[in-house]
């Protein structure tokens, strides 16, 4: 018994040692595959080498239902392992046959490796020794125990060497024949069955004849076995072998690189359309040559389906391989100043907040907010403009005034909720510059925002990986507000030859907006139609400015080239909106505000349905005047026998000045009777600096330039707006929402005596005189 126990112990130890020596690798094959990026229909966009610089496709997931082509399967089994489905991983008959043949020849002339044994060898390559052969034999038994026959066959063809750095049948099919495995012919399948045993035969210079002879012999054996017919055999042996490797396509390289970093070694199906991607890449590449001639080196484009949010084209730069111009920089994801591209969202929000409708007139006058004073691009002012005109012309002053009224905190919160992630400062740090490009965004986020506008104010983002999904989304702008803004944006004058777009029968509407950042560093153009959102950026990745970097000129034409190339749905030419979202309201024909009791002319206009009340017209007022209408009077100064009531359009004085200068029609308002006691009553305006009679010495700065003189006035009422006149010339207005706060304005003052007048919106005014001198 004691000896038996020792023998059993020794046997157990030997078996344990054998089991340990022959253990299978875990995992069986290293997870080191090429990253494969596909379009929505499975077309290859980009394939990356693995860490060993090999083309090796990921093995399919069980859920993929990807079947090994029947032709290839039959060729491999017939050539490599005829009894594959009947042995337990090793073929005893083959081993016996090989032993007899080798013994008779006195040398190694025949092997007995099964497909399962070859899987064991490929999984962990070893020197060809008797011991290693024994280990592979035991491992083959284990593999057959743990895996099904189909899984073993798939492991073999996915990891077998096919010449050079090509691993696996998928890579071989594409590199040698440029086709997917399911389209293989019998001749191609026979060649692939042979190559793993003789991978060097694929060399285009040497070994070609040997490979063809081996292929044709296998085809003859298939004919003899009745697997193929004679006609197939005769046609197959006529097929040529590949002359060279076919390079893989490189499409959407910036996106593919990003996905390779995020999902290394995986097969990623994107939402891109290979056809649209190729078309847009070609358009951008050709257009970029013209931009380069005027010093604009870089462009980036994103094309998105409006309804679904799927990205269909992703162009990170004009040319990924343009190293001299930073072509590998991903312009889609690079934060850039967005200029005035966000103005449409402010106008839509202001409509929802019952501040304006497209016909509402907004002041366009010099305006100061402390040290900040916005100017229009042409450095001109218009006095009053409709919201429609202000947005179409992208005027800066009306937009800033509108943001001040709506609230930059509210607008900041909207942008955050809508998915803008590049706002890394607080709302206070951005302030009113938020509407003029005072922050940064990128092409991806801008496209996402405009997709929300095109989706009737419902913001749920965009996506590019097919397995991803949209965010839950939020209705941040009413459908009516979104529609009215898009209806305005379709009226923008199109660039170049597109100016005459409406004269063609195949005209297609698109709401579009351009933007140019401060210093001419970034040019933007974004368009949205019922089918497409297109976002275009042009500029220099290095950040230098260029007077040619203007949205309408640099980015706009490219937007329309791309838009015209995209497929269109003839049954959906423009956005549709029902009466559920739009209502008719009665507005003052002259001012665009809700018609008040004093408005003489009333028209009906579209407005978004909202639970907020629109502000009535503030400019039409009833006033009392003398019978000859030369003086305005009140109860403190009128003569009951010399009085009548009239309705007048009473604009602020600076607006009247602009209307007067530009030939606008208005009826002058008579001044109040100078003997009226009310003129001496409480005045809410008080000068802080300078005081009446002051003597001011204008200093120089360190560069030797004369500085501006900072003037301050306090006003005791909320929501105050002051209008400033220096020597009877209007110089601008200042706004402050808080009571007893300072209004500040910076003045260029020449030496001499000056008069400074300040008037508020209610007609209160105050004047001072002062002397100024320069060193």
C-alpha positions in Angstrom: 0.0 0.0 0.0 2.8 2.3 0.9 4.6 1.8 -2.5 1.3 2.2 -4.3 0.7 5.5 -2.6 4.2 6.7 -3.6 3.6 5.7 -7.2 0.3 7.5 -7.3 1.9 10.6 -5.8 4.6 10.6 -8.3 2.1 10.0 -11.1 0.0 12.9 -9.8 3.0 15.2 -9.5 4.0 14.3 -13.1 0.5 15.0 -14.4 0.3 18.2 -12.5 3.7 19.2 -14.0 2.5 18.3 -17.4 -0.7 20.2 -16.9 1.2 23.3 -15.8 3.7 23.1 -18.6 1.0 22.7 -21.2 -1.4 25.3 -19.7 -3.1 27.5 -22.3 -2.3 31.2 -22.5 -4.8 33.4 -20.8 -6.2 34.9 -23.0 -5.5 32.5 -25.7 -4.5 35.3 -28.0 -3.2 38.7 -26.8 -5.8 41.5 -27.1 -3.6 43.3 -29.6 -5.6 44.1 -32.8 -5.9 46.7 -35.4 -8.5 49.4 -34.7 -11.1 49.3 -37.5 -13.3 52.3 -38.1 -16.4 51.7 -40.3 -19.0 54.0 -41.8 -22.7 53.4 -41.2 -22.9 50.7 -43.9 -19.8 48.8 -42.9 -17.4 50.5 -45.4 -13.9 50.9 -44.1 -12.8 54.4 -43.2 -9.5 53.7 -41.5 -7.6 50.7 -40.3 -4.7 51.0 -37.9 -1.7 48.8 -37.3 -1.5 47.0 -34.0 1.3 47.5 -31.5 3.5 45.0 -33.5 3.0 47.0 -36.7 0.7 44.3 -38.1 -2.6 44.3 -39.8 -4.7 42.1 -37.5 -8.5 42.5 -37.4 -10.4 42.1 -34.1 -12.2 38.8 -33.7 -15.9 39.3 -34.1 -18.1 39.4 -31.0 -20.6 36.5 -30.6 -23.4 39.0 -31.1 -22.1 40.1 -34.5 -23.3 36.9 -36.2 -20.3 37.1 -38.6 -20.0 33.8 -40.5 -16.8 32.4 -42.0 -17.3 32.2 -45.8 -18.2 28.7 -46.8 -15.7 28.6 -49.7 -12.8 29.6 -47.5 -13.9 27.2 -44.8 -14.1 24.2 -47.1 -10.7 25.0 -48.8 -9.0 25.3 -45.4 -10.4 22.1 -44.0 -9.8 20.2 -47.2 -6.2 21.4 -47.4 -5.2 21.4 -43.7 -7.3 19.0 -41.7 -9.9 16.8 -43.5 -11.0 15.1 -40.3 -11.2 18.4 -38.4 -14.9 17.8 -37.3 -14.2 14.2 -36.2 -11.0 14.3 -34.0 -10.5 15.6 -30.4 -7.9 18.1 -31.4 -5.2 15.6 -32.6 -5.5 13.2 -35.5 -4.2 9.8 -34.5 -4.4 8.5 -38.1 -2.4 11.5 -39.4 0.2 11.1 -36.7 0.6 7.4 -37.6 0.8 8.2 -41.3 3.4 10.9 -40.7 5.5 8.6 -38.5 5.6 5.9 -41.2 6.4 8.4 -44.0 9.2 10.1 -42.0 10.6 6.7 -40.9 10.7 5.5 -44.4 12.3 8.6 -45.8 14.8 8.9 -43.0 14.0 12.5 -42.5 11.1 14.9 -41.7 8.9 14.9 -44.8 5.4 15.0 -43.4 3.7 16.6 -40.4 0.5 15.7 -38.5 -0.6 19.0 -37.2 -4.3 19.6 -37.0 -5.9 23.0 -37.2 -6.4 22.9 -33.5 -2.7 22.2 -33.0 -1.8 25.1 -35.3 -4.0 27.3 -33.1 -2.0 26.2 -30.1 1.3 27.0 -31.9 0.1 30.4 -33.2 -1.2 31.4 -29.8 2.2 31.0 -28.2 4.9 30.5 -30.9 7.8 28.2 -29.8 10.8 26.5 -31.4 10.1 23.4 -33.4 11.3 20.7 -31.0 9.9 17.3 -30.0 9.1 18.6 -26.5 7.3 21.7 -27.8 5.4 19.5 -30.3 4.2 17.3 -27.4 3.1 20.4 -25.4 1.2 21.7 -28.5 -0.5 18.3 -28.7 -1.8 18.4 -25.2 -2.8 22.0 -25.6 -4.8 21.0 -28.7 -6.7 18.5 -26.6 -7.5 21.3 -24.1 -8.5 23.7 -26.8 -10.9 21.1 -28.3 -12.3 20.6 -24.9 -12.9 24.4 -24.2 -13.9 25.6 -27.6 -16.4 24.5 -30.3 -15.1 23.5 -33.7 -16.5 26.7 -35.3 -14.7 28.8 -32.7 -11.4 26.9 -33.2 -11.7 27.4 -37.0 -12.5 31.2 -36.5 -9.5 31.5 -34.1 -7.2 29.9 -36.7 -8.2 32.1 -39.7 -8.3 35.3 -37.6 -4.7 34.8 -36.3 -2.9 32.8 -39.1 0.0 34.6 -40.9 -0.8 35.5 -44.5 2.5 37.1 -45.5 4.5 40.1 -44.4 2.7 41.9 -41.5 -0.7 40.5 -42.5 -2.4 38.5 -39.8 -5.8 36.9 -40.3 -8.0 36.3 -43.3 -9.9 39.6 -43.2 -6.7 41.7 -43.5 -5.5 39.3 -46.2 -8.7 39.7 -48.3 -8.5 43.5 -48.2 -4.7 43.8 -48.7 -4.5 41.3 -51.6 -7.9 41.6 -53.3 -9.5 44.7 -51.9 -12.7 42.9 -50.9 -14.5 41.5 -47.9 -14.2 37.7 -47.3 -17.9 37.1 -48.3 -17.0 38.0 -51.9 -14.0 35.6 -52.3 -13.9 33.4 -55.3 -12.8 29.7 -55.2 -9.4 30.6 -56.5 -8.9 33.3 -53.9 -10.2 31.0 -51.1 -7.7 28.3 -52.2 -4.8 30.7 -52.2 -5.8 31.9 -48.7 -6.0 28.2 -47.5 -2.4 27.6 -48.6 -0.7 30.9 -47.4 -0.5 30.2 -43.6 1.7 27.2 -44.4 3.8 29.2 -46.9 3.3 32.9 -46.2 6.4 33.9 -48.1 4.9 32.7 -51.4 2.8 35.8 -51.6 5.9 37.9 -52.4 5.1 39.7 -55.7 8.6 39.0 -57.1 9.6 35.6 -55.8 7.4 32.6 -55.1 4.5 33.5 -57.3 4.8 30.4 -59.5 5.0 28.1 -56.5 1.9 29.6 -55.0 0.0 29.3 -58.2 1.0 25.6 -58.6 0.0 24.9 -55.0 -3.3 26.7 -55.5 -4.1 24.9 -58.7 -3.3 21.6 -57.1 -5.7 22.3 -54.3 -8.4 23.3 -56.9 -7.8 20.1 -58.7 -8.3 18.1 -55.5 -11.5 20.0 -54.8 -12.7 19.1 -58.3 -11.8 15.4 -57.8 -13.7 15.5 -54.4 -16.8 16.9 -56.1 -16.7 20.1 -54.1 -16.4 22.3 -57.2 -17.5 21.5 -60.8 -15.2 21.5 -63.9 -16.3 24.9 -65.2 -15.5 26.5 -61.8 -12.2 24.7 -61.8 -11.2 25.9 -65.3 -12.2 29.5 -64.6 -10.5 29.5 -61.2 -7.1 28.4 -62.5 -7.2 31.3 -64.9 -7.5 33.9 -62.1 -4.3 35.8 -61.6 -2.7 36.1 -58.2 -2.4 39.6 -56.6 0.5 41.7 -58.0 0.8 43.9 -54.9 -0.8 44.9 -51.6 -3.7 47.3 -51.8 -3.3 50.2 -49.4 -6.1 50.8 -47.0 -8.2 53.9 -47.4 -7.8 56.8 -45.0 -11.0 58.7 -44.6 -12.1 60.9 -41.7 -8.5 60.6 -40.3 -9.0 63.0 -37.3 -12.1 61.2 -36.1 -10.6 57.8 -36.7 -7.5 58.8 -34.7 -9.7 59.9 -31.8 -11.7 56.7 -31.9 -8.5 54.6 -32.0 -7.4 56.3 -28.8 -10.7 55.7 -27.2 -11.4 52.2 -28.4 -8.0 50.7 -29.3 -8.1 47.3 -31.0 -11.9 47.4 -31.6 -14.2 47.6 -34.6 -16.1 50.9 -34.4 -19.1 51.5 -36.6 -19.7 55.2 -37.0 -22.7 57.2 -38.2 -20.6 58.6 -41.1 -21.6 58.1 -44.7 -18.4 57.1 -46.7 -19.9 58.8 -49.8 -20.7 62.1 -48.1 -17.4 62.0 -46.2 -15.4 61.6 -49.4 -17.4 64.3 -51.2 -17.0 66.8 -48.4 -13.3 66.0 -48.0 -12.7 66.7 -51.8 -14.7 69.9 -51.7 -12.7 71.1 -48.6 -9.4 70.2 -50.1 -10.1 72.0 -53.4 -11.6 75.1 -51.6 -8.6 75.2 -49.2 -6.3 75.9 -52.1 -8.0 79.2 -52.8 -7.9 80.1 -49.1 -4.2 79.3 -48.9 -3.5 81.8 -51.6 -4.8 84.6 -49.3 -3.0 83.4 -46.2 -5.8 81.2 -44.7 -4.2 77.8 -44.1 -6.8 75.7 -42.2 -10.5 74.7 -42.4 -12.7 72.3 -40.5 -16.2 71.0 -41.3 -19.0 69.0 -39.7 -22.1 67.7 -41.5 -25.0 66.4 -39.3 -28.5 65.1 -40.0 -30.9 67.6 -38.5 -33.5 65.1 -37.3 -31.4 62.3 -36.1 -28.3 64.1 -34.8 -26.0 61.7 -36.7 -22.7 63.1 -37.9 -22.4 62.3 -41.6 -19.1 64.0 -42.4 -16.2 64.9 -40.1 -13.3 67.0 -41.6 -10.8 68.1 -39.0 -8.5 70.0 -41.4 -8.0 70.7 -45.1 -5.5 67.9 -45.4 -4.5 65.5 -42.6 -1.1 65.1 -44.2 -0.4 68.8 -44.7 2.3 69.0 -42.0 3.4 72.4 -43.0 0.0 73.8 -42.1 -0.7 71.7 -39.1 -3.0 69.4 -40.9 -3.1 66.8 -38.1 -4.7 69.3 -35.7 -8.4 68.4 -35.2 -10.2 71.7 -36.0 -13.6 70.2 -35.2 -12.7 69.8 -31.5 -10.3 72.8 -31.2 -11.8 75.7 -29.1 -11.9 79.0 -31.1 -13.6 82.3 -30.6 -17.0 82.1 -32.2 -17.6 85.7 -33.1 -21.3 86.5 -33.6 -22.4 83.0 -34.4 -24.5 82.7 -31.2 -26.7 85.7 -31.9 -29.7 83.7 -33.3 -30.1 81.9 -30.0 -30.3 85.2 -28.1 -32.9 86.5 -30.5 -35.0 83.3 -30.1 -34.7 83.5 -26.3 -35.7 87.1 -26.3 -38.8 86.3 -28.4 -39.7 83.6 -25.9 -39.2 86.1 -23.1 -41.7 88.5 -24.9 -39.0 91.1 -25.3 -39.1 91.3 -29.1 -40.6 89.9 -32.3 -38.9 90.1 -35.7 -40.6 93.5 -36.3 -39.6 95.1 -33.0 -37.3 98.0 -33.4 -34.1 98.0 -31.3 -31.8 101.0 -30.6 -28.6 101.0 -32.6 -26.7 103.9 -31.0 -23.3 104.4 -29.3 -23.7 102.7 -25.9 -21.4 102.4 -22.9 -21.5 99.7 -20.2 -18.7 101.0 -18.0 -15.5 100.6 -20.0 -17.2 98.4 -22.6 -18.6 100.0 -25.7 -19.7 97.8 -28.6 -19.4 98.9 -32.2 -20.9 97.5 -35.4 -18.5 96.0 -37.9 -18.9 99.0 -40.2 -18.4 101.5 -37.3 -21.7 103.1 -38.1 -25.0 103.3 -36.2 -28.6 103.3 -37.5 -30.6 104.8 -34.6 -33.3 102.2 -34.8 -33.4 98.8 -36.6 -35.9 95.9 -36.5 -34.8 92.7 -34.8 -35.1 91.1 -38.3 -32.7 93.6 -39.8 -30.3 93.5 -36.8 -29.9 89.8 -37.0 -29.7 89.6 -40.8 -27.0 92.3 -40.8 -25.4 90.8 -37.6 -25.3 94.2 -35.9 -23.3 94.2 -32.7 -24.9 97.1 -30.8 -28.5 95.8 -30.9 -27.3 92.3 -29.9 -25.4 93.7 -26.9 -28.4 95.8 -25.8 -30.7 92.8 -26.2 -28.3 90.6 -24.1 -28.3 93.3 -21.5 -32.1 93.3 -21.4 -32.4 89.5 -21.5 -29.6 89.0 -19.0 -26.1 87.6 -19.7 -26.5 85.2 -16.7 -29.6 83.8 -18.3 -27.9 83.4 -21.7 -24.8 81.8 -20.0 -27.1 79.3 -18.3 -28.8 78.5 -21.6 -25.5 77.8 -23.3 -24.5 75.5 -20.5 -27.8 73.6 -20.6 -27.6 73.4 -24.4 -24.4 71.5 -24.2 -21.6 74.1 -24.5 -18.7 72.7 -22.4 -16.0 75.2 -23.3 -17.3 78.0 -21.0 -14.8 77.6 -18.2 -15.2 81.0 -16.6 -18.1 82.5 -14.7 -20.9 84.5 -16.4 -19.5 87.7 -14.7 -16.1 87.1 -16.3 -17.6 86.9 -19.7 -20.2 89.6 -19.3 -21.8 91.2 -22.4 -18.9 90.1 -24.6 -20.5 86.6 -24.5 -22.6 87.5 -27.5 -19.6 88.9 -29.6 -17.2 85.9 -29.3 -15.8 86.8 -25.9 -15.7 83.0 -25.1 -14.7 80.0 -27.1 -16.4 77.0 -28.6 -15.7 74.4 -31.2 -17.2 73.2 -34.5 -18.8 70.1 -32.7 -20.6 72.2 -30.1 -21.7 74.9 -32.6 -23.1 72.2 -34.9 -24.9 70.7 -31.9 -26.4 74.1 -30.9 -27.7 74.8 -34.5 -29.1 71.3 -34.7 -31.1 72.2 -31.6 -32.4 75.3 -33.4 -33.3 73.1 -36.4 -35.0 70.6 -34.1 -37.5 73.3 -33.1 -35.6 74.4 -30.0 -35.1 70.8 -28.6 -31.5 70.4 -27.7 -30.2 66.8 -27.4 -26.7 67.0 -29.0 -25.2 65.0 -31.8 -23.2 61.8 -32.0 -20.8 59.9 -34.3 -20.5 56.4 -32.9 -23.4 54.2 -34.1 -23.9 52.4 -30.7 -24.1 55.8 -28.9 -27.4 57.6 -28.5 -28.6 61.2 -28.1 -28.9 62.8 -24.7 -32.3 63.0 -23.2 -32.6 66.5 -24.4 -34.4 69.7 -23.3 -36.8 72.1 -24.8 -34.8 75.2 -24.2 -36.3 77.4 -26.9 -40.0 77.3 -28.0 -40.7 75.8 -31.4 -42.2 79.1 -32.4 -39.1 81.1 -31.3 -36.8 78.7 -33.1 -38.9 78.8 -36.3 -39.1 82.6 -36.4 -35.3 82.9 -36.0 -34.7 80.4 -38.8 -37.1 82.2 -40.9 -35.1 85.4 -40.4 -31.8 83.6 -41.1 -32.9 82.3 -44.5 -33.0 85.9 -45.7 -29.3 86.4 -45.3 -27.7 87.4 -48.6 -25.8 84.4 -49.9 -22.1 84.9 -51.0 -20.7 85.0 -54.6 -22.6 83.2 -57.2 -25.1 82.0 -54.6 -26.4 85.6 -54.5 -28.7 84.6 -57.4 -29.8 81.3 -55.9 -33.5 82.2 -55.9 -33.5 82.5 -59.7 -33.0 78.8 -60.2 -35.8 76.2 -60.2 -33.8 73.9 -57.9 -33.5 76.4 -55.1 -33.2 75.1 -51.6 -33.8 77.2 -48.5 -31.3 77.2 -45.6 -31.1 79.3 -42.5 -27.4 80.3 -42.1 -25.3 82.6 -40.1 -21.7 83.8 -40.3 -19.3 85.0 -37.6 -15.9 86.6 -37.4 -13.8 86.7 -34.3 -12.0 89.8 -32.9 -8.8 90.4 -34.8 -9.9 88.3 -37.8 -8.6 85.1 -36.4 -11.7 82.9 -37.0 -14.3 82.7 -39.8 -17.5 80.8 -39.2 -20.5 79.8 -41.3 -23.3 77.6 -40.0 -26.3 76.5 -41.9 -29.4 74.5 -40.9 -32.2 73.0 -43.1 -34.8 70.4 -42.3 -32.2 67.7 -43.4 -28.8 69.1 -42.7 -26.7 71.1 -40.3 -23.4 72.2 -41.7 -20.7 74.0 -39.5 -17.7 75.5 -41.2 -14.6 77.1 -39.6 -11.7 78.7 -41.5 -8.6 80.4 -40.1 -5.1 79.5 -39.0 -4.5 76.9 -36.3 -1.5 79.0 -35.2 -3.9 81.8 -34.3 -2.6 84.7 -36.4 -5.1 87.2 -37.7 -5.7 88.0 -41.4 -8.1 90.6 -42.9 -9.3 87.9 -45.3 -10.6 85.8 -42.4 -14.2 87.0 -42.5 -17.1 84.6 -42.1 -19.1 85.6 -45.2 -16.1 85.5 -47.5 -13.9 82.7 -46.1 -16.4 80.3 -44.7 -19.7 81.1 -46.4 -18.9 80.0 -49.9 -17.6 76.6 -48.6 -20.8 76.2 -46.6 -22.9 76.5 -49.8 -20.6 74.3 -51.9 -21.1 71.5 -49.3 -24.9 72.2 -49.0 -25.4 72.0 -52.7 -23.6 68.6 -52.8 -25.8 66.9 -50.3 -28.9 64.9 -51.1 -32.2 66.8 -50.6 -35.7 65.6 -49.7 -38.1 67.4 -52.2 -41.0 66.8 -49.9 -39.4 68.7 -47.1 -38.0 72.0 -48.6 -38.4 74.1 -45.4 -39.4 73.9 -41.8 -43.1 73.6 -41.0 -44.7 75.1 -37.9 -48.3 74.9 -36.8 -50.6 77.3 -35.1 -49.8 75.5 -31.9 -46.5 77.3 -31.8 -47.1 80.6 -33.6 -49.8 83.2 -32.8 -50.8 86.5 -34.4 -50.5 89.5 -32.2 -51.4 93.1 -32.9 -48.3 95.3 -33.0 -47.5 99.0 -33.6 -46.7 99.4 -37.3 -44.1 102.0 -36.6 -42.2 100.4 -33.6 -42.9 96.6 -33.7 -44.0 96.6 -30.1 -47.3 95.3 -28.8 -49.9 97.9 -29.9 -50.8 100.2 -27.1 -53.8 102.5 -26.8 -51.9 105.4 -28.4 -50.6 103.6 -31.5 -52.4 104.9 -34.6 -51.5 102.1 -37.0 -51.8 98.5 -36.0 -50.7 95.4 -37.9 -50.8 91.6 -37.2 -47.4 89.8 -36.9 -46.2 86.4 -35.9 -45.0 85.7 -32.4 -44.1 82.5 -30.5 -46.9 81.3 -28.2 -45.7 82.2 -24.8 -47.3 82.7 -21.4 -45.4 86.1 -21.1 -46.9 89.4 -22.0 -45.2 91.5 -24.7 -44.2 95.0 -23.8 -46.6 97.6 -25.2 -45.2 100.3 -27.5 -43.2 102.7 -25.3 -42.8 105.5 -27.9 -46.4 106.5 -28.8 -47.6 108.9 -26.1 -50.4 111.4 -25.6 -49.1 114.8 -24.7 -50.7 118.2 -24.1 -49.6 121.0 -26.3 -50.7 124.6 -27.0 -53.1 125.2 -29.8 -50.3 126.2 -32.1 -48.3 123.1 -31.0 -45.2 125.1 -30.3 -45.0 124.2 -26.6 -45.7 121.2 -24.5 -47.6 121.9 -21.3 -48.8 120.1 -18.2 -51.3 120.7 -15.4 -48.8 123.0 -13.7 -48.4 125.4 -16.6 -51.3 125.0 -19.1 -53.9 127.6 -20.0 -57.2 125.8 -20.2 -58.2 127.9 -23.2 -55.0 127.2 -25.1 -54.5 123.4 -24.9 -55.1 120.3 -26.9 -54.2 116.6 -26.6 -52.2 115.0 -29.4 -50.5 111.6 -30.0 -46.8 111.7 -30.9 -44.1 109.1 -31.6 -41.6 110.2 -28.9 -38.2 108.7 -29.5 -35.3 109.4 -27.2 -33.2 112.4 -28.4 -30.3 110.4 -29.7 -32.6 108.3 -31.8 -34.2 111.4 -33.2 -30.8 112.7 -34.0 -30.0 109.6 -36.1 -33.3 109.7 -37.8 -32.7 113.4 -38.6 -29.2 112.7 -40.0 -30.4 109.8 -42.1 -33.6 111.4 -43.5 -36.0 109.5 -41.3 -39.5 110.8 -41.0 -40.8 111.8 -37.6 -42.7 114.7 -36.0 -40.7 116.8 -33.8 -41.8 117.1 -30.1 -42.2 120.6 -28.8 -40.2 121.5 -25.8 -41.9 121.9 -22.4 -43.0 125.5 -21.5 -39.9 127.0 -19.9 -41.9 128.9 -17.2 -43.4 125.6 -15.9 -42.7 125.1 -12.1 -42.0 121.4 -12.6 -38.7 122.1 -14.3 -37.2 123.2 -11.0 -38.4 120.1 -9.1 -36.3 117.1 -8.1 -33.7 116.0 -10.6 -32.5 112.4 -10.4 -29.2 113.2 -12.2 -26.1 114.3 -10.3 -22.5 114.8 -11.7 -19.8 113.0 -9.7 -16.9 114.0 -11.9 -16.2 116.6 -13.1 -18.1 119.3 -11.2 -19.4 122.4 -12.8 -16.6 124.9 -13.4 -13.8 122.3 -13.0 -10.4 122.6 -14.5 -9.1 119.3 -15.9 -5.5 118.5 -16.8 -5.5 115.6 -19.3 -2.6 113.2 -18.5 -0.4 111.1 -20.8 0.1 107.4 -20.4 3.5 105.7 -20.4 3.5 105.6 -24.2 3.1 109.3 -24.4 -0.5 109.2 -25.7 -3.1 111.4 -24.1 -5.5 109.4 -22.0 -9.3 109.6 -22.0 -11.1 111.5 -19.3 -13.4 109.3 -17.2 -16.7 111.1 -16.5 -19.2 109.8 -13.9 -22.8 110.6 -13.2 -25.2 109.1 -10.6 -28.8 108.4 -11.3 -31.3 107.6 -8.5 -33.7 105.5 -10.5 -33.7 101.9 -11.5 -33.3 100.9 -15.2 -31.8 104.2 -16.0 -30.4 105.1 -19.4 -28.5 108.3 -19.9 -27.8 110.1 -23.2 -24.6 112.2 -23.3 -23.8 115.3 -25.4 -20.4 117.0 -25.5 -20.6 120.5 -26.9 -24.1 119.6 -28.3 -22.8 116.6 -30.1 -24.2 113.2 -29.2 -21.5 110.8 -28.0 -23.4 107.8 -26.7 -25.6 106.4 -24.0 -24.9 104.5 -20.8 -27.1 101.9 -19.1 -27.3 100.8 -15.5 -29.9 98.6 -13.8 -29.2 99.4 -10.2 -30.3 102.5 -8.4 -27.9 105.1 -7.1 -25.1 103.6 -9.4 -22.5 105.4 -11.4 -22.8 105.9 -15.1 -19.3 106.1 -16.6 -18.1 107.2 -20.0 -14.6 107.8 -21.4 -14.2 111.0 -23.4 -11.5 112.2 -25.8 -11.2 115.8 -24.9 -9.2 118.6 -26.6 -8.0 121.7 -24.8 -10.5 124.4 -24.2 -13.8 125.1 -22.7 -16.6 122.5 -22.9 -20.2 121.9 -22.2 -21.4 118.4 -21.1 -25.2 117.6 -21.1 -26.8 114.4 -19.8 -30.5 113.5 -20.5 -32.3 110.5 -19.2 -35.2 108.6 -20.9 -37.8 110.6 -19.0 -36.5 113.9 -20.3 -34.6 115.0 -17.1 -31.3 116.6 -18.0 -28.3 118.3 -16.4 -25.5 120.4 -17.8 -22.1 121.4 -16.6 -19.2 123.4 -18.1 -15.5 122.7 -17.5 -12.1 123.7 -18.9 -9.6 121.1 -20.2 -5.9 121.5 -20.8 -3.0 119.3 -21.9 0.6 119.3 -20.9 
